[in-house]
Each structure stands twice: as structure tokens, then as C-alpha cells.
Amino acid sequence: MTGVATRRSGELPSALEAIEGLLEAAPRVLLCLDYDGTLTPIVARPELAELDAATRDLVREIAGLCPTAIVSGRDREDVERRVRVPEAFYLGSHGFDVAGPPPHRLALAVGDPYLPSLDAAEHLLRDAVTRIPGALVERKRYSIATHYRLVARASVATVGALVDDVLGRFPDLRHEHGKEVIEVRPDVAWDKGRAVLWLKDALGLADALAVHVGD
């Protein structure tokens, strides 16, 4: 795996520093893995992030040992197609879309009521960023990612202002900042963490330790 948790000044401590004690105290483990920057390196464009065969085999091996979930901001179907480990659970769109393998057949779609607003906001964002070289709008089912990794540093603030302007028209949407990306998503109290807690409950794993490897 390419992502390694380290402790930096002012940040939360890394669980890896105490992982042995945590595992000893937990009767079961639910392992949650991010995709971009963890299972794959960070790349210039999201479609270039491909999982190598050795990492896929490792994920499949781990999924045979304990419940394993791929938790990503990507669309669930997209990350499921890229990972191709049928034994894993998939939490896509920042936890707004959840599905599990047989025999569980879990399914959760939190963002359906917000699709009309997301569709309209996507249209406005695509039109707005055409004036900024390097800006890229990536539509996911329950979110819209505006990437500025390839934008000139002097124009980054302009990207943020454009997103803010569009969001002003949709009170049911909000935005969050990621690694050189601004994510627009439904303004509802739901995220990756809540989706993991939902999964734990659905699987009857209330006493399990949820370990998340990612950023």
C-alpha cells in the first residue's frame, strides 16, 4: 500500500503507533481502506489511478481474514470496478452509497433526494470552470469534484470563488476541501465515518475495532 500514516505537528496521533495494543483489545476488526493515495498513488487525473495486481491480491487475502471495506469519495460502482475484489464491502461517494457482497447484500443510498440539485450544480460548475485552464469537473453520483491540481497557483482562489458562487444557489448542498479538489455534496449529516458505523451495525460488529487506512 502506498499511503503511510505519520504523525506531524498539530495533527491527530497515528493509530499505527499503538496498533498492536488496539488489536489485542478488540475481539474483531473491520478494516477500511481508502483508494486514491492509499491503494493507488495520487495521480494528475482521477481516471489514471489504477490498482496494481499485487495490491489487489493483498486486499483479496485480507478480505478473507476479516471484513474489509473500500471507503472512497469515488462512485461506488467506479471504485468497485477498479478494485475488483468481490469479497469486499464498498462505501462510495464519501459513504453516501454502500453495498456489500453475498450473503449480506447490504445496500444504502443516502443521497437520492439531492440528485436534482447535484445535476443542476454540475451543469453550472462545468460552464464556470471552462475559463480556468487546468480545472476539471468530475461528476460522481452523489458529489461533484472540482479538481485544481493542474491549475496555475494564481488561479486557485478563482476556482474556490466559482464553487462558492454556484453553491449559493443550492442551500441543500455544501462543499469540503480535499487534496487539490473541492467536493460538492449533499448538506446532510453523513460522511465516511457515519457510513462505517452504519456498516458495523448492519454486520453486527458493534464490538469490532474499525481500522481506517487513508488520509
N, C-alpha and C positions, 0 to 999 in steps of 0.2 A: 504494500500500500504506500502511496506517495505522500499522504498527509501525516505529519508527525506533530503531536501536541507538545508544545513547550510553554514554559511559564515566562512571562515578561512582566516588567514593572507595571503595576496598576491593573493587571489582568487577574481574572479568577485563577486559582491554582489548578494545575493539570491533574486530572484524576489518575493519570498514568503513574504519578509519583506515589500513589497509595493503592494501586490496582490489586496487588496481592492480598492485602488485608480486606479490601472490599469484596473480592471474590470469595474469600474464606467465610465471610459473614453472610453471604447470600446463598440460599439453597438452589436458586436457579438464576439464569442470566438471559436477558433479551438483548441481543447485540444489534445496534442500529448503525448503519454505515451511510455516510454521505457519498455522493457520486463525484461531482466536479471538485477537483482539488484533493480528493481522498482516494477513491478507487482509480481515478484518472488525474493526470496533471491539468492545471489551469492552462487553457489554450486561448488563442486570439478570438476564435469564433466558436460558439457552443456546439455546432454540428461536427466540429473536429475532435471532440473529446470521445475517444474510443477506448473501450476496455480491452486490455490485452488478455491473451488466453491463460497465462499463468495466474493472473489475479482472479479471473473468472473461476478457475479450478479451485483456488483457495476459498473463495466465497461459497462455492458449492460444498466444499468439505466442511466449512464452518457451519453452514445451514443444516448439515446432517448431524451436528453435535448439539446445537442449541437453536431456539427460534431466532431467526435473523431477518432484519428488516432493512430495506434500502430506503432511506429518507432523503428526499431531494426536492429542490424547487422546480425541477423539470416536470413536465406532464408525466403522469404515472405510466401511460402507455409507451411514451418515449423511453423513459429510463428502464422499464421492463424489457423493451425490445433490445436495448443496449447491453443490459446485464445478462439476460438470458439464463437465469438460474430459477427454474420453476418452483423450487422448494422455498424460496424467499417470499416475504411479505413486501409489498411495495406501497410506500406512502409518498405520493407525488403531489405536485403543486403546493409545496410547503405544508403538507398534511391535509389539504382540502379534498384529496381523492385517495382512498385507501382500498386495497384489495389483497386478498390472501389466497394461498393455494389450497387444493383439496387436502384434507376433508373439511377445512374450515369455511371456505367460500365466503370470507368476510367481504363486505362492501360498504363504503361510506362516501357520500358526495355532499360535502357541506356547502359548496359554492354555487349550486344550481340557481338559486334565486337572483344571483348577481350577474348572470351571463349577459342580459341585455345591456347593463351599464358597461361591462367589460368590452362588449362588442363595439359600442359607440366610442368608448375611450380609446380603443385600439385604432380606430379609423382616424381620430383626431391626432393621436400621437404620431402615427405614420406620416401624416401630412405635415406635422410640425417639424419633425427631425430631418426632413429632406433638405433643409437649408444648412445642416451641420454635417460636413464631411466626416465620415467615420462612424457616425451614430447609427445604431442598429436597434430596431424594434423586433422583439421576439415574442410572439403570442403563444401563450400556453392556455390550457382550458380555463383555469381559474386565476390567471395572473397575466400581466404584461410586463416583460422585462425590456427596459431601455438601456442598452449597453453603450458605454462610452470609453472602453479600453483603447479604441483606435482614434479617439477624438483628440485634437490638439489641446494641450493643457489650458490654453487661454479660453477655450470654448466650453470647458466642462461645466462652469457655472451656468452657462446659457442652457445646457441640457436640463439641469435641475429646474431652472425657471420655467422652461416649457412644460415639464411634467407637472409642476405646481399649478400652472395656468390651466392645464387640461383637468386636473383633479378638482379644481374649484367648481367645476360644473357637475361633479358627481359626489354628492355627500355620502353615498354608501360605499365609496372606495377610499383607500388610503395607500400610502407608499412607504417602503422601507429601503434603506441603502444596503447594498452588498459590495462584493469585490468589483468595483468599477461598473456597477449596474444599479439601476433604480427599479425596484419591483412594485408594480401597482397590483393591489389585490383587494378582495372584499374587506370592508371595515367591520369585521366581526371578531369576537374574542376567540380566535382559533389560530393555531400555529403548529409547527412541527412537534413541539413538546406536548401540547394537548393531544395531538394525534397519537403520539407514542403512549400516553397514559390511557387513551381510549383503547388502543391495541392491547395493552397489558390487561385491561379489564375484560375485553372481549375474549381473550385467550385464557382467562382465569389465572393470570400470573401476578396477582397482587403482591406476592412476597418476593417477586423476582427483582434483581438488580438490572435496570436498564442502562446499558453502556453505549454511549454515542461517540462514534469516531468521526470527527468532521470539524468544521470551523464554526 
